[in-house]
Amino acid sequence: MKIDFEKSSDGLVPAIVQDAETHKVLMLGYMNRVAFEKTQKTELVTFFSRSRQKLWTKGETSGNFLRVQKILIDCDDDTILIKANPLGAVCHTGAETCFNEKNESENFLFALEKVIEERKQNPSEDSYTSKLFEKGLNKIAQKVGEEAFELVIEAKDDNEDLFKDEAADLLFHYLVLLAAKNVSLKDVTGILASRKKPISVK
């Protein structure tokens, strides 16, 4: 991974930080060679402050670190894209991004997956999802089987609304089962993607 830090007279290159899950752009900072190497070593995003003229690790004061998942370099070797998981608000104003956007996934299923994981990690007495996790894996698996059976029954009838309701119930409980097994939706879609046959051009 080679970056041309000499392209700029100050030895700095722009570093764009993107949420690894939602793909929202979180912020823009600048890195010199030392900041980049520290980012790679610690797996926490570290910038070079142009105003203070020193290194700073995002979150070193607030605790809202940016944990690195992947680093990409553009085609000209002078811009960095960092895919990271934010451990809290990103902007110093308390906003989720420095562009005043909600850091929400464009994909509803991935957003729902996050909610389910939250219910798993931080149970609530009033949460149906938390109660499912409390009952254990066998009960969750049984529930998925029941919902699948109900969907098959509705598929044979002509009530489209009921079919959609049962499909939604099955999908939800399937996501709960994945969470119970510590398997992510991305793990599953990755397998599907790997099965995709390349398109041949004749």
VEXVONU-360472 format. One record per residue (C-alpha): residue number from 1; residue in three letters; chain; x, y, z. Coordinates in Angstrom, 3 decimals. Last residue first. Example, Ala and Ser with C-alpha at 12.3 -4.5 7.8 and 13.67 -1.06 7.14 Angstrom:
BEGIN
- 2 / SER / A / 13.670 / -1.060 / 7.140
- 1 / ALA / A / 12.300 / -4.500 / 7.800
***
This chain:
BEGIN
- 202 / LYS / A / -19.955 / -13.617 / -26.276
- 201 / VAL / A / -19.643 / -11.870 / -22.944
- 200 / SER / A / -19.701 / -14.211 / -19.984
- 199 / ILE / A / -21.283 / -13.024 / -16.769
- 198 / PRO / A / -19.517 / -14.509 / -13.778
- 197 / LYS / A / -21.603 / -16.976 / -11.763
- 196 / LYS / A / -22.883 / -15.770 / -8.425
- 195 / ARG / A / -22.127 / -18.300 / -5.729
- 194 / SER / A / -19.659 / -15.979 / -4.019
- 193 / ALA / A / -22.376 / -13.325 / -3.771
- 192 / LEU / A / -24.673 / -15.750 / -1.972
- 191 / ILE / A / -21.901 / -16.572 / 0.490
- 190 / GLY / A / -21.294 / -12.870 / 1.093
- 189 / THR / A / -25.028 / -12.362 / 1.608
- 188 / VAL / A / -24.838 / -14.835 / 4.484
- 187 / ASP / A / -21.828 / -13.305 / 6.203
- 186 / LYS / A / -23.297 / -9.830 / 5.622
- 185 / LEU / A / -26.429 / -10.906 / 7.491
- 184 / SER / A / -24.171 / -11.571 / 10.438
- 183 / VAL / A / -23.683 / -14.866 / 12.257
- 182 / ASN / A / -23.380 / -14.851 / 16.039
- 181 / LYS / A / -25.704 / -17.888 / 16.255
- 180 / ALA / A / -28.272 / -15.927 / 18.275
- 179 / ALA / A / -27.848 / -13.048 / 15.830
- 178 / LEU / A / -28.627 / -15.338 / 12.896
- 177 / LEU / A / -31.689 / -16.658 / 14.739
- 176 / VAL / A / -32.921 / -13.106 / 15.342
- 175 / LEU / A / -32.478 / -12.358 / 11.638
- 174 / TYR / A / -34.557 / -15.448 / 10.799
- 173 / HIS / A / -37.191 / -14.276 / 13.286
- 172 / PHE / A / -37.549 / -11.009 / 11.388
- 171 / LEU / A / -37.642 / -12.645 / 7.959
- 170 / LEU / A / -40.257 / -15.150 / 9.077
- 169 / ASP / A / -42.502 / -12.452 / 10.521
- 168 / ALA / A / -42.154 / -10.328 / 7.362
- 167 / ALA / A / -43.082 / -13.301 / 5.162
- 166 / GLU / A / -46.061 / -14.004 / 7.430
- 165 / ASP / A / -47.298 / -10.444 / 7.026
- 164 / LYS / A / -46.727 / -10.540 / 3.259
- 163 / PHE / A / -48.764 / -13.746 / 2.970
- 162 / LEU / A / -51.518 / -12.227 / 5.091
- 161 / ASP / A / -51.695 / -9.242 / 2.736
- 160 / GLU / A / -51.695 / -11.444 / -0.377
- 159 / ASN / A / -54.733 / -13.457 / 0.717
- 158 / ASP / A / -55.144 / -16.009 / -2.076
- 157 / ASP / A / -54.141 / -19.139 / -0.183
- 156 / LYS / A / -51.336 / -21.609 / -0.915
- 155 / ALA / A / -48.641 / -19.114 / 0.062
- 154 / GLU / A / -50.462 / -18.609 / 3.372
- 153 / ILE / A / -49.748 / -22.223 / 4.355
- 152 / VAL / A / -46.083 / -21.931 / 3.324
- 151 / LEU / A / -45.736 / -18.751 / 5.378
- 150 / GLU / A / -47.251 / -20.450 / 8.423
- 149 / PHE / A / -44.712 / -23.281 / 8.120
- 148 / ALA / A / -41.822 / -20.816 / 7.876
- 147 / GLU / A / -43.118 / -18.959 / 10.945
- 146 / GLU / A / -43.271 / -22.190 / 12.936
- 145 / GLY / A / -39.761 / -23.215 / 11.876
- 144 / VAL / A / -38.380 / -19.791 / 12.787
- 143 / LYS / A / -40.064 / -20.076 / 16.188
- 142 / GLN / A / -38.466 / -23.478 / 16.771
- 141 / ALA / A / -35.044 / -21.995 / 15.995
- 140 / ILE / A / -35.688 / -19.201 / 18.502
- 139 / LYS / A / -36.821 / -21.692 / 21.137
- 138 / ASN / A / -33.744 / -23.858 / 20.601
- 137 / LEU / A / -31.407 / -20.856 / 20.716
- 136 / GLY / A / -32.486 / -19.502 / 24.075
- 135 / LYS / A / -35.555 / -18.231 / 25.898
- 134 / GLU / A / -33.690 / -15.060 / 26.920
- 133 / PHE / A / -32.909 / -14.305 / 23.284
- 132 / LEU / A / -36.619 / -14.395 / 22.497
- 131 / LYS / A / -37.367 / -12.159 / 25.489
- 130 / SER / A / -34.901 / -9.585 / 24.173
- 129 / THR / A / -36.738 / -9.564 / 20.835
- 128 / TYR / A / -40.129 / -9.051 / 22.479
- 127 / SER / A / -38.703 / -6.025 / 24.293
- 126 / ASP / A / -40.435 / -4.720 / 27.421
- 125 / GLU / A / -37.950 / -6.248 / 29.864
- 124 / SER / A / -35.051 / -4.821 / 27.870
- 123 / PRO / A / -31.861 / -6.708 / 27.080
- 122 / ASN / A / -28.677 / -4.802 / 26.186
- 121 / GLN / A / -26.472 / -7.081 / 24.070
- 120 / LYS / A / -29.311 / -9.012 / 22.447
- 119 / ARG / A / -31.612 / -6.025 / 22.066
- 118 / GLU / A / -28.701 / -4.125 / 20.487
- 117 / GLU / A / -28.076 / -7.029 / 18.113
- 116 / ILE / A / -31.724 / -6.882 / 17.035
- 115 / VAL / A / -31.482 / -3.133 / 16.435
- 114 / LYS / A / -28.326 / -3.612 / 14.351
- 113 / GLU / A / -30.008 / -6.305 / 12.256
- 112 / LEU / A / -32.902 / -3.940 / 11.631
- 111 / ALA / A / -30.475 / -1.419 / 10.130
- 110 / PHE / A / -28.952 / -4.165 / 7.981
- 109 / LEU / A / -32.423 / -5.143 / 6.800
- 108 / PHE / A / -33.411 / -1.549 / 6.086
- 107 / ASN / A / -30.560 / -0.951 / 3.659
- 106 / GLU / A / -29.650 / 2.699 / 3.334
- 105 / SER / A / -28.020 / 2.318 / 6.715
- 104 / GLU / A / -28.312 / 5.171 / 9.138
- 103 / ASN / A / -25.670 / 7.619 / 10.261
- 102 / LYS / A / -28.045 / 10.572 / 10.371
- 101 / GLU / A / -26.479 / 13.410 / 8.469
- 100 / ASN / A / -24.981 / 16.629 / 9.805
- 99 / PHE / A / -21.955 / 16.431 / 7.504
- 98 / CYS / A / -19.526 / 15.809 / 10.370
- 97 / THR / A / -21.420 / 12.607 / 11.127
- 96 / GLU / A / -23.380 / 11.293 / 14.121
- 95 / ALA / A / -23.687 / 14.780 / 15.561
- 94 / GLY / A / -22.223 / 15.561 / 18.984
- 93 / THR / A / -20.851 / 18.921 / 17.897
- 92 / HIS / A / -17.323 / 17.438 / 17.866
- 91 / CYS / A / -18.550 / 15.186 / 15.036
- 90 / VAL / A / -18.238 / 11.397 / 15.158
- 89 / ALA / A / -20.775 / 10.361 / 17.789
- 88 / GLY / A / -19.990 / 6.961 / 19.273
- 87 / LEU / A / -17.696 / 3.989 / 18.722
- 86 / PRO / A / -17.543 / 4.533 / 14.962
- 85 / ASN / A / -16.782 / 1.407 / 12.892
- 84 / ALA / A / -14.376 / 2.190 / 10.086
- 83 / LYS / A / -13.895 / 2.101 / 6.336
- 82 / ILE / A / -10.959 / 4.365 / 5.568
- 81 / LEU / A / -10.566 / 5.944 / 2.153
- 80 / ILE / A / -7.182 / 7.576 / 1.547
- 79 / THR / A / -6.317 / 10.078 / -1.173
- 78 / ASP / A / -2.971 / 10.603 / -2.936
- 77 / ASP / A / -2.185 / 7.312 / -4.660
- 76 / ASP / A / -3.669 / 8.527 / -7.960
- 75 / CYS / A / -6.017 / 5.519 / -8.275
- 74 / ASP / A / -7.392 / 5.975 / -4.753
- 73 / ILE / A / -6.098 / 4.160 / -1.672
- 72 / LEU / A / -8.243 / 1.828 / 0.433
- 71 / ILE / A / -8.100 / 0.997 / 4.140
- 70 / LYS / A / -10.393 / -1.521 / 5.841
- 69 / GLN / A / -11.950 / -2.141 / 9.241
- 68 / VAL / A / -10.453 / 0.691 / 11.284
- 67 / ARG / A / -12.004 / 1.514 / 14.654
- 66 / LEU / A / -13.032 / 5.163 / 14.846
- 65 / PHE / A / -12.850 / 6.219 / 18.480
- 64 / ASN / A / -15.573 / 8.010 / 20.404
- 63 / GLY / A / -13.730 / 7.983 / 23.737
- 62 / SER / A / -14.265 / 11.727 / 24.008
- 61 / THR / A / -10.644 / 12.829 / 24.462
- 60 / GLU / A / -8.694 / 10.302 / 22.371
- 59 / GLY / A / -11.748 / 9.874 / 20.141
- 58 / LYS / A / -10.043 / 10.553 / 16.820
- 57 / THR / A / -6.324 / 10.086 / 17.395
- 56 / TRP / A / -4.442 / 13.333 / 17.113
- 55 / LEU / A / -1.060 / 14.035 / 15.582
- 54 / LYS / A / 0.388 / 17.542 / 15.738
- 53 / GLN / A / 0.364 / 20.882 / 13.967
- 52 / ARG / A / -2.415 / 22.349 / 16.106
- 51 / SER / A / -4.336 / 23.873 / 13.187
- 50 / ARG / A / -3.339 / 21.297 / 10.571
- 49 / SER / A / -4.128 / 18.411 / 12.905
- 48 / PHE / A / -2.553 / 15.204 / 11.626
- 47 / PHE / A / -5.027 / 12.350 / 11.799
- 46 / THR / A / -5.309 / 9.025 / 13.623
- 45 / VAL / A / -8.004 / 6.430 / 12.950
- 44 / LEU / A / -7.686 / 3.498 / 15.352
- 43 / GLU / A / -6.320 / 0.216 / 13.999
- 42 / THR / A / -3.291 / 0.763 / 16.276
- 41 / LYS / A / -0.600 / -0.100 / 13.725
- 40 / GLN / A / -2.383 / 1.002 / 10.552
- 39 / THR / A / -3.554 / 4.283 / 12.071
- 38 / LYS / A / -0.061 / 4.867 / 13.472
- 37 / GLU / A / 1.406 / 4.381 / 9.995
- 36 / PHE / A / -1.081 / 6.831 / 8.519
- 35 / ALA / A / -0.414 / 9.446 / 11.185
- 34 / VAL / A / 3.350 / 9.106 / 10.639
- 33 / ARG / A / 3.044 / 9.434 / 6.853
- 32 / ASN / A / 0.895 / 12.548 / 7.053
- 31 / MET / A / -2.841 / 12.360 / 7.402
- 30 / TYR / A / -5.688 / 14.777 / 6.849
- 29 / GLY / A / -9.316 / 14.600 / 7.931
- 28 / LEU / A / -12.729 / 14.163 / 6.362
- 27 / MET / A / -15.769 / 12.887 / 8.215
- 26 / LEU / A / -18.504 / 10.282 / 8.499
- 25 / VAL / A / -19.348 / 9.325 / 4.914
- 24 / LYS / A / -22.243 / 6.870 / 5.185
- 23 / HIS / A / -21.493 / 3.310 / 4.069
- 22 / THR / A / -23.919 / 1.955 / 6.717
- 21 / GLU / A / -21.676 / -0.878 / 7.909
- 20 / ALA / A / -18.078 / 0.215 / 7.321
- 19 / ASP / A / -18.918 / 3.826 / 8.166
- 18 / GLN / A / -16.784 / 5.970 / 5.879
- 17 / VAL / A / -13.747 / 8.063 / 6.783
- 16 / ILE / A / -12.135 / 10.145 / 4.046
- 15 / ALA / A / -8.424 / 10.822 / 4.473
- 14 / PRO / A / -6.953 / 13.784 / 2.609
- 13 / VAL / A / -3.169 / 13.707 / 2.070
- 12 / LEU / A / -0.540 / 15.706 / 3.921
- 11 / GLY / A / 3.160 / 16.103 / 3.159
- 10 / ASP / A / 3.009 / 19.888 / 3.462
- 9 / SER / A / 4.108 / 20.470 / -0.145
- 8 / SER / A / 1.578 / 17.952 / -1.424
- 7 / LYS / A / 2.570 / 15.237 / -3.860
- 6 / GLU / A / 5.248 / 14.030 / -1.446
- 5 / PHE / A / 2.777 / 11.933 / 0.551
- 4 / ASP / A / 2.368 / 9.592 / -2.421
- 3 / ILE / A / 0.736 / 6.611 / -0.753
- 2 / LYS / A / 1.882 / 3.038 / -1.296
- 1 / MET / A / 0.000 / 0.000 / 0.000
***
